[in-house]
Amino acid sequence: MNSDKARFEVVVDRSRCCGYGLCAAICPSVYKLDADGLVYVDSKVVPPELEEEAREGAEACPAEAIWLEEIKPEGE
């Protein structure tokens, strides 16, 4: 990657989370599990160095409760 500026943010639909924990097992730096085993994130912004790992974690979710969205540059 040429830039170290974040390009993606995580969207989590906790109402769809079933607590499988695959996301956190694959990318614990981005995905966390609360006391009930449901996913949350400390920050929606995905650091560039974790993009691939975060995408893999989201894609592993059987409930499709997590996805990444591109951050739109200001003014768009």
C-alpha positions, 0 to 999 in steps of 0.5 A: 500500500502506498499510503498509510491513511486508513481507507476502510471502516468496520460496520458491525450489526450486533443484532445479527451477531451469533457469537461464533467469534471467528472474526476475533480469532482471525483479527483480534486487533480489530474485533473484540468480544463482549462478556456475552460473546458478541462482537464490538470494535474499539474503533471503526477505522481499520488501520491500513496494516490490518486491512487484509486481516480485518477483511478476512475476519469479516468474511468469516462471519457466518451471520454476515454481521460485519463488513468493511466500507470504504471511507469517503474522502471529505467533500464527496 
